Amino acid sequence: MNKQDLVARILKSIFFKTATRRASKYAGGGLAILELLREALTKAKDVAGNESKGAGQILLEKVTTLSRMVKAYFTGEYRIIPWASIVKIIAVLIYFISPIDVIPDFLPFIGLADDLALTMWLFSSLSEDFQNFEAWEQGKFK
């Protein structure tokens, strides 16, 4: 199964549809969004720690960027992103932290393939939003 077929399967799955519905709960901000970000970062760090390099490290970098972006949005520091993009990011993070999805995470070697494919799809489909955010971050920390 190629990456595009996998992403299409994920986007049509009940697991992603459930994550998208749950995203609205988190979209109100507050402690729920902070807990989601904490869980996503913890899982990404665990995945990266269990692999020498490669997919786990890429996933950690991407989830870290997603977390910074969502946090900046909800703290009011960075609002130059469409609401639909924020909901999409939250849905992907919810999908990522769920152990049961299209390819269950407990399956050795392939368990995180769907998480990585979905995360890479998100970065590709929201590339302009991420470029703008990273440019904003660089300007902020100069």
Backbone as JSON Lines, residues from 0, in Angstrom:
{"i":0,"aa":"M","n":[0.86,-1.17,0.0],"ca":[0.0,0.0,0.0],"c":[0.9,1.23,0.0]}
{"i":1,"aa":"N","n":[0.7,2.12,-0.96],"ca":[1.53,3.32,-1.0],"c":[1.02,4.36,-0.01]}
{"i":2,"aa":"K","n":[1.82,5.4,0.2],"ca":[1.52,6.43,1.2],"c":[0.19,7.13,0.93]}
{"i":3,"aa":"Q","n":[-0.08,7.46,-0.32],"ca":[-1.32,8.16,-0.66],"c":[-2.54,7.29,-0.39]}
{"i":4,"aa":"D","n":[-2.44,6.0,-0.7],"ca":[-3.55,5.09,-0.42],"c":[-3.78,4.97,1.08]}
{"i":5,"aa":"L","n":[-2.7,4.91,1.83],"ca":[-2.8,4.81,3.27],"c":[-3.46,6.06,3.85]}
{"i":6,"aa":"V","n":[-3.04,7.23,3.41],"ca":[-3.63,8.49,3.9],"c":[-5.12,8.54,3.54]}
{"i":7,"aa":"A","n":[-5.47,8.17,2.32],"ca":[-6.88,8.17,1.91],"c":[-7.69,7.22,2.79]}
{"i":8,"aa":"R","n":[-7.12,6.07,3.1],"ca":[-7.8,5.1,3.97],"c":[-7.97,5.66,5.37]}
{"i":9,"aa":"I","n":[-6.95,6.33,5.88],"ca":[-7.03,6.92,7.21],"c":[-8.11,8.0,7.25]}
{"i":10,"aa":"L","n":[-8.1,8.91,6.27],"ca":[-9.05,10.01,6.25],"c":[-10.5,9.54,6.17]}
{"i":11,"aa":"K","n":[-10.71,8.38,5.57],"ca":[-12.06,7.82,5.45],"c":[-12.44,6.94,6.64]}
{"i":12,"aa":"S","n":[-11.47,6.63,7.5],"ca":[-11.71,5.68,8.58],"c":[-12.57,6.27,9.69]}
{"i":13,"aa":"I","n":[-13.24,5.39,10.39],"ca":[-14.05,5.79,11.54],"c":[-13.15,6.41,12.61]}
{"i":14,"aa":"F","n":[-11.9,5.95,12.68],"ca":[-10.97,6.46,13.68],"c":[-10.68,7.95,13.47]}
{"i":15,"aa":"F","n":[-10.43,8.34,12.2],"ca":[-10.14,9.75,11.93],"c":[-11.42,10.59,12.01]}
{"i":16,"aa":"K","n":[-12.54,10.03,11.58],"ca":[-13.8,10.77,11.7],"c":[-14.12,11.04,13.16]}
{"i":17,"aa":"T","n":[-13.87,10.07,14.02],"ca":[-14.08,10.26,15.46],"c":[-13.13,11.33,15.99]}
{"i":18,"aa":"A","n":[-11.87,11.28,15.57],"ca":[-10.89,12.28,16.01],"c":[-11.31,13.67,15.57]}
{"i":19,"aa":"T","n":[-11.85,13.79,14.38],"ca":[-12.3,15.09,13.87],"c":[-13.47,15.62,14.69]}
{"i":20,"aa":"R","n":[-14.4,14.74,15.03],"ca":[-15.52,15.16,15.89],"c":[-15.03,15.59,17.27]}
{"i":21,"aa":"R","n":[-14.09,14.86,17.81],"ca":[-13.56,15.19,19.14],"c":[-12.73,16.48,19.12]}
{"i":22,"aa":"A","n":[-12.23,16.84,17.96],"ca":[-11.4,18.05,17.85],"c":[-12.16,19.29,18.3]}
{"i":23,"aa":"S","n":[-13.45,19.31,18.06],"ca":[-14.23,20.48,18.45],"c":[-14.25,20.65,19.97]}
{"i":24,"aa":"K","n":[-14.18,19.55,20.71],"ca":[-14.12,19.62,22.18],"c":[-12.84,20.34,22.63]}
{"i":25,"aa":"Y","n":[-11.77,20.04,21.96],"ca":[-10.48,20.64,22.31],"c":[-10.36,22.06,21.78]}
{"i":26,"aa":"A","n":[-11.09,22.35,20.71],"ca":[-10.95,23.63,20.03],"c":[-11.35,24.81,20.91]}
{"i":27,"aa":"G","n":[-12.06,24.54,21.98],"ca":[-12.42,25.62,22.9],"c":[-11.25,26.09,23.75]}
{"i":28,"aa":"G","n":[-10.16,25.36,23.71],"ca":[-8.97,25.74,24.47],"c":[-9.01,25.18,25.88]}
{"i":29,"aa":"G","n":[-8.37,25.86,26.79],"ca":[-8.36,25.45,28.18],"c":[-7.44,24.28,28.45]}
{"i":30,"aa":"L","n":[-7.71,23.61,29.55],"ca":[-6.84,22.52,29.99],"c":[-6.87,21.31,29.06]}
{"i":31,"aa":"A","n":[-7.99,21.08,28.4],"ca":[-8.08,19.92,27.5],"c":[-7.04,20.01,26.39]}
{"i":32,"aa":"I","n":[-6.84,21.17,25.82],"ca":[-5.87,21.3,24.73],"c":[-4.45,21.12,25.25]}
{"i":33,"aa":"L","n":[-4.17,21.63,26.45],"ca":[-2.84,21.45,27.03],"c":[-2.56,19.97,27.31]}
{"i":34,"aa":"E","n":[-3.56,19.26,27.79],"ca":[-3.4,17.82,28.05],"c":[-3.17,17.06,26.75]}
{"i":35,"aa":"L","n":[-3.9,17.42,25.7],"ca":[-3.71,16.79,24.39],"c":[-2.27,17.0,23.9]}
{"i":36,"aa":"L","n":[-1.78,18.23,24.0],"ca":[-0.41,18.53,23.57],"c":[0.6,17.75,24.39]}
{"i":37,"aa":"R","n":[0.38,17.66,25.7],"ca":[1.29,16.92,26.57],"c":[1.32,15.44,26.17]}
{"i":38,"aa":"E","n":[0.15,14.85,25.96],"ca":[0.07,13.44,25.56],"c":[0.75,13.19,24.22]}
{"i":39,"aa":"A","n":[0.53,14.08,23.27],"ca":[1.13,13.92,21.93],"c":[2.65,14.02,22.01]}
{"i":40,"aa":"L","n":[3.16,14.99,22.77],"ca":[4.61,15.13,22.91],"c":[5.22,13.95,23.64]}
{"i":41,"aa":"T","n":[4.55,13.47,24.67],"ca":[5.05,12.31,25.41],"c":[5.13,11.09,24.51]}
{"i":42,"aa":"K","n":[4.08,10.85,23.74],"ca":[4.09,9.7,22.83],"c":[5.18,9.85,21.77]}
{"i":43,"aa":"A","n":[5.31,11.04,21.2],"ca":[6.33,11.27,20.16],"c":[7.73,11.05,20.72]}
{"i":44,"aa":"K","n":[7.97,11.51,21.94],"ca":[9.28,11.31,22.57],"c":[9.53,9.83,22.83]}
{"i":45,"aa":"D","n":[8.51,9.11,23.27],"ca":[8.65,7.66,23.48],"c":[8.98,6.95,22.18]}
{"i":46,"aa":"V","n":[8.29,7.3,21.12],"ca":[8.54,6.69,19.81],"c":[9.96,7.0,19.35]}
{"i":47,"aa":"A","n":[10.37,8.24,19.48],"ca":[11.72,8.64,19.04],"c":[12.78,7.95,19.89]}
{"i":48,"aa":"G","n":[12.49,7.76,21.17],"ca":[13.45,7.11,22.07],"c":[13.61,5.63,21.8]}
{"i":49,"aa":"N","n":[12.58,5.02,21.2],"ca":[12.63,3.59,20.91],"c":[13.23,3.27,19.55]}
{"i":50,"aa":"E","n":[13.57,4.3,18.79],"ca":[14.17,4.1,17.47],"c":[15.5,4.85,17.42]}
{"i":51,"aa":"S","n":[16.43,4.33,16.64],"ca":[17.74,4.97,16.57],"c":[17.66,6.31,15.85]}
{"i":52,"aa":"K","n":[17.05,6.38,14.73],"ca":[16.82,7.6,13.96],"c":[15.73,7.29,12.97]}
{"i":53,"aa":"G","n":[15.45,8.2,12.1],"ca":[14.47,7.91,11.07],"c":[13.08,8.36,11.43]}
{"i":54,"aa":"A","n":[12.11,7.47,11.24],"ca":[10.69,7.82,11.36],"c":[10.34,8.38,12.72]}
{"i":55,"aa":"G","n":[10.85,7.8,13.79],"ca":[10.55,8.29,15.14],"c":[11.02,9.71,15.36]}
{"i":56,"aa":"Q","n":[12.19,10.02,14.87],"ca":[12.75,11.36,15.0],"c":[11.95,12.36,14.17]}
{"i":57,"aa":"I","n":[11.58,11.97,12.97],"ca":[10.76,12.84,12.11],"c":[9.43,13.12,12.77]}
{"i":58,"aa":"L","n":[8.81,12.07,13.31],"ca":[7.53,12.22,13.99],"c":[7.65,13.16,15.18]}
{"i":59,"aa":"L","n":[8.71,13.03,15.96],"ca":[8.93,13.92,17.11],"c":[9.06,15.37,16.66]}
{"i":60,"aa":"E","n":[9.85,15.61,15.62],"ca":[10.02,16.98,15.11],"c":[8.68,17.57,14.65]}
{"i":61,"aa":"K","n":[7.9,16.78,13.92],"ca":[6.62,17.27,13.39],"c":[5.62,17.52,14.51]}
{"i":62,"aa":"V","n":[5.52,16.59,15.45],"ca":[4.57,16.75,16.55],"c":[4.97,17.93,17.44]}
{"i":63,"aa":"T","n":[6.26,18.15,17.61],"ca":[6.74,19.3,18.38],"c":[6.33,20.6,17.71]}
{"i":64,"aa":"T","n":[6.49,20.68,16.4],"ca":[6.07,21.87,15.65],"c":[4.55,22.07,15.77]}
{"i":65,"aa":"L","n":[3.79,20.99,15.6],"ca":[2.34,21.09,15.72],"c":[1.95,21.61,17.11]}
{"i":66,"aa":"S","n":[2.61,21.09,18.13],"ca":[2.3,21.5,19.5],"c":[2.62,22.97,19.74]}
{"i":67,"aa":"R","n":[3.76,23.42,19.25],"ca":[4.11,24.84,19.4],"c":[3.1,25.73,18.7]}
{"i":68,"aa":"M","n":[2.67,25.3,17.52],"ca":[1.74,26.09,16.74],"c":[0.37,26.19,17.43]}
{"i":69,"aa":"V","n":[-0.14,25.06,17.9],"ca":[-1.43,25.05,18.58],"c":[-1.36,25.85,19.88]}
{"i":70,"aa":"K","n":[-0.28,25.68,20.61],"ca":[-0.13,26.43,21.86],"c":[-0.09,27.93,21.59]}
{"i":71,"aa":"A","n":[0.66,28.34,20.58],"ca":[0.74,29.77,20.23],"c":[-0.62,30.3,19.81]}
{"i":72,"aa":"Y","n":[-1.39,29.48,19.12],"ca":[-2.73,29.9,18.71],"c":[-3.62,30.11,19.93]}
{"i":73,"aa":"F","n":[-3.64,29.15,20.84],"ca":[-4.54,29.23,21.98],"c":[-4.1,30.22,23.05]}
{"i":74,"aa":"T","n":[-2.82,30.58,23.06],"ca":[-2.39,31.63,23.99],"c":[-2.62,33.02,23.39]}
{"i":75,"aa":"G","n":[-2.98,33.05,22.12],"ca":[-3.26,34.32,21.45],"c":[-2.02,34.97,20.85]}
{"i":76,"aa":"E","n":[-0.88,34.3,20.96],"ca":[0.37,34.85,20.4],"c":[0.37,34.82,18.88]}
{"i":77,"aa":"Y","n":[-0.22,33.78,18.31],"ca":[-0.18,33.58,16.86],"c":[-1.58,33.2,16.37]}
{"i":78,"aa":"R","n":[-2.21,34.09,15.66],"ca":[-3.57,33.84,15.16],"c":[-3.66,33.88,13.64]}
{"i":79,"aa":"I","n":[-2.51,33.86,12.97],"ca":[-2.51,33.96,11.51],"c":[-2.6,32.56,10.91]}
{"i":80,"aa":"I","n":[-3.68,31.9,11.23],"ca":[-3.92,30.55,10.69],"c":[-5.43,30.35,10.64]}
{"i":81,"aa":"P","n":[-5.92,29.77,9.57],"ca":[-7.36,29.54,9.49],"c":[-7.84,28.56,10.57]}
{"i":82,"aa":"W","n":[-9.05,28.81,11.05],"ca":[-9.65,27.95,12.07],"c":[-9.71,26.5,11.58]}
{"i":83,"aa":"A","n":[-10.03,26.29,10.32],"ca":[-10.11,24.94,9.77],"c":[-8.76,24.21,9.89]}
{"i":84,"aa":"S","n":[-7.68,24.94,9.76],"ca":[-6.35,24.32,9.89],"c":[-6.1,23.9,11.33]}
{"i":85,"aa":"I","n":[-6.51,24.72,12.28],"ca":[-6.34,24.37,13.7],"c":[-7.13,23.1,14.02]}
{"i":86,"aa":"V","n":[-8.36,23.03,13.56],"ca":[-9.18,21.84,13.81],"c":[-8.55,20.61,13.18]}
{"i":87,"aa":"K","n":[-8.0,20.76,11.98],"ca":[-7.35,19.64,11.29],"c":[-6.12,19.17,12.09]}
{"i":88,"aa":"I","n":[-5.35,20.11,12.6],"ca":[-4.16,19.77,13.4],"c":[-4.58,19.03,14.67]}
{"i":89,"aa":"I","n":[-5.61,19.53,15.35],"ca":[-6.08,18.89,16.57],"c":[-6.58,17.47,16.28]}
{"i":90,"aa":"A","n":[-7.31,17.3,15.18],"ca":[-7.8,15.97,14.81],"c":[-6.63,15.01,14.58]}
{"i":91,"aa":"V","n":[-5.58,15.46,13.91],"ca":[-4.41,14.61,13.66],"c":[-3.73,14.26,14.99]}
{"i":92,"aa":"L","n":[-3.62,15.21,15.91],"ca":[-3.02,14.92,17.21],"c":[-3.85,13.92,18.0]}
{"i":93,"aa":"I","n":[-5.17,14.05,17.95],"ca":[-6.04,13.09,18.62],"c":[-5.84,11.7,18.02]}
{"i":94,"aa":"Y","n":[-5.81,11.62,16.7],"ca":[-5.58,10.35,16.02],"c":[-4.22,9.77,16.44]}
{"i":95,"aa":"F","n":[-3.22,10.63,16.51],"ca":[-1.87,10.19,16.84],"c":[-1.8,9.58,18.23]}
{"i":96,"aa":"I","n":[-2.47,10.16,19.21],"ca":[-2.36,9.62,20.57],"c":[-3.22,8.38,20.8]}
{"i":97,"aa":"S","n":[-4.15,8.12,19.89],"ca":[-5.0,6.94,20.04],"c":[-4.21,5.68,19.68]}
{"i":98,"aa":"P","n":[-4.18,4.7,20.59],"ca":[-3.43,3.47,20.29],"c":[-4.13,2.57,19.29]}
{"i":99,"aa":"I","n":[-5.44,2.73,19.15],"ca":[-6.21,1.9,18.22],"c":[-6.67,2.79,17.07]}
{"i":100,"aa":"D","n":[-6.15,2.5,15.89],"ca":[-6.51,3.26,14.7],"c":[-6.38,2.35,13.49]}
{"i":101,"aa":"V","n":[-6.19,2.89,12.32],"ca":[-6.15,2.07,11.1],"c":[-5.09,0.97,11.21]}
{"i":102,"aa":"I","n":[-3.91,1.33,11.68],"ca":[-2.88,0.33,11.96],"c":[-2.54,0.48,13.45]}
{"i":103,"aa":"P","n":[-3.01,-0.43,14.3],"ca":[-2.8,-0.3,15.75],"c":[-1.31,-0.14,16.1]}
{"i":104,"aa":"D","n":[-1.04,0.78,17.02],"ca":[0.34,1.14,17.37],"c":[1.14,0.0,17.99]}
{"i":105,"aa":"F","n":[0.47,-0.99,18.55],"ca":[1.2,-2.07,19.21],"c":[1.8,-3.08,18.23]}
{"i":106,"aa":"L","n":[1.47,-2.96,16.94],"ca":[2.06,-3.86,15.95],"c":[3.5,-3.44,15.68]}
{"i":107,"aa":"P","n":[4.44,-4.35,15.85],"ca":[5.85,-4.0,15.65],"c":[6.12,-3.52,14.22]}
{"i":108,"aa":"F","n":[6.98,-2.55,14.11],"ca":[7.49,-2.0,12.86],"c":[6.48,-1.18,12.06]}
{"i":109,"aa":"I","n":[5.25,-1.66,11.91],"ca":[4.31,-0.95,11.06],"c":[3.26,-0.16,11.84]}
{"i":110,"aa":"G","n":[3.23,-0.31,13.14],"ca":[2.2,0.3,13.97],"c":[2.11,1.81,13.89]}
{"i":111,"aa":"L","n":[3.22,2.45,13.59],"ca":[3.21,3.92,13.52],"c":[3.2,4.44,12.09]}
{"i":112,"aa":"A","n":[3.12,3.55,11.13],"ca":[3.14,3.97,9.72],"c":[1.98,4.91,9.4]}
{"i":113,"aa":"D","n":[0.8,4.61,9.93],"ca":[-0.35,5.47,9.65],"c":[-0.2,6.83,10.32]}
{"i":114,"aa":"D","n":[0.34,6.85,11.54],"ca":[0.55,8.12,12.25],"c":[1.54,9.0,11.48]}
{"i":115,"aa":"L","n":[2.62,8.4,11.03],"ca":[3.63,9.15,10.28],"c":[3.06,9.63,8.94]}
{"i":116,"aa":"A","n":[2.36,8.76,8.24],"ca":[1.78,9.13,6.93],"c":[0.78,10.28,7.09]}
{"i":117,"aa":"L","n":[-0.06,10.2,8.12],"ca":[-1.06,11.24,8.34],"c":[-0.39,12.56,8.73]}
{"i":118,"aa":"T","n":[0.63,12.49,9.55],"ca":[1.35,13.7,9.96],"c":[2.04,14.35,8.76]}
{"i":119,"aa":"M","n":[2.67,13.54,7.92],"ca":[3.32,14.09,6.73],"c":[2.29,14.68,5.76]}
{"i":120,"aa":"W","n":[1.15,14.02,5.62],"ca":[0.06,14.57,4.8],"c":[-0.38,15.93,5.33]}
{"i":121,"aa":"L","n":[-0.52,16.04,6.65],"ca":[-0.94,17.3,7.26],"c":[0.06,18.41,6.92]}
{"i":122,"aa":"F","n":[1.35,18.13,7.08],"ca":[2.37,19.14,6.78],"c":[2.36,19.51,5.3]}
{"i":123,"aa":"S","n":[2.08,18.55,4.46],"ca":[2.02,18.84,3.03],"c":[0.78,19.68,2.7]}
{"i":124,"aa":"S","n":[-0.36,19.31,3.27],"ca":[-1.59,20.02,2.92],"c":[-1.68,21.41,3.56]}
{"i":125,"aa":"L","n":[-0.95,21.62,4.65],"ca":[-0.94,22.93,5.32],"c":[0.44,23.59,5.24]}
{"i":126,"aa":"S","n":[1.17,23.29,4.18],"ca":[2.56,23.75,4.09],"c":[2.7,25.27,4.21]}
{"i":127,"aa":"E","n":[1.79,26.0,3.61],"ca":[1.87,27.47,3.7],"c":[1.66,27.94,5.14]}
{"i":128,"aa":"D","n":[0.71,27.33,5.84],"ca":[0.47,27.68,7.24],"c":[1.72,27.41,8.09]}
{"i":129,"aa":"F","n":[2.38,26.29,7.84],"ca":[3.58,25.95,8.61],"c":[4.75,26.86,8.27]}
{"i":130,"aa":"Q","n":[4.89,27.2,7.01],"ca":[5.96,28.13,6.61],"c":[5.75,29.48,7.26]}
{"i":131,"aa":"N","n":[4.51,29.97,7.27],"ca":[4.21,31.24,7.91],"c":[4.5,31.19,9.41]}
{"i":132,"aa":"F","n":[4.12,30.1,10.04],"ca":[4.35,29.96,11.48],"c":[5.85,29.94,11.79]}
{"i":133,"aa":"E","n":[6.6,29.17,11.03],"ca":[8.04,29.08,11.27],"c":[8.72,30.43,11.02]}
{"i":134,"aa":"A","n":[8.27,31.17,10.02],"ca":[8.81,32.52,9.77],"c":[8.47,33.44,10.96]}
{"i":135,"aa":"W","n":[7.24,33.32,11.47],"ca":[6.84,34.11,12.63],"c":[7.71,33.77,13.84]}
{"i":136,"aa":"E","n":[7.94,32.47,14.06],"ca":[8.77,32.04,15.18],"c":[10.2,32.59,15.06]}
{"i":137,"aa":"Q","n":[10.76,32.51,13.87],"ca":[12.13,33.01,13.68],"c":[12.2,34.49,13.96]}
{"i":138,"aa":"G","n":[11.21,35.26,13.53],"ca":[11.17,36.68,13.8],"c":[10.98,36.98,15.28]}
{"i":139,"aa":"K","n":[10.23,36.16,15.94],"ca":[9.95,36.33,17.38],"c":[11.19,36.12,18.23]}
{"i":140,"aa":"F","n":[12.04,35.18,17.83],"ca":[13.19,34.83,18.66],"c":[14.5,35.48,18.22]}
{"i":141,"aa":"K","n":[14.43,36.45,17.33],"ca":[15.65,37.14,16.89],"c":[16.15,38.09,17.95]}
